[in-house]
Amino acid sequence: MSVVVNVHEAKTHFSRLLEQAHAGQEIILAKAGKPYARLMPLAPATTVRRPGRLAGRIGDAFFEPLPDAELDAWDGR
């Protein structure tokens, strides 16, 4: 659930709001009563990718060229 806070209050209590956002709460900053921006926690860091972890799981058909009809669909034709 998000909390709506006006800009003046956000400037006054920024540290507290920052801690709340870091804890997982979404805070909507409002200007003149209208939603203006969102303060939310950063997404967790992605895991380190390991090349080759799917070796032997993808068949040769995966690397075959796509049919013309499918290529046209991707190009919006």
ABEGO torsion letter per residue (X at the ends): XBBBBBAAAAAAAAAAAAAAAAAGBBBBBBBGGBBABBBBBBBBBBBBBBBGAABGABBAAAABBBBAAAAAAAAGX
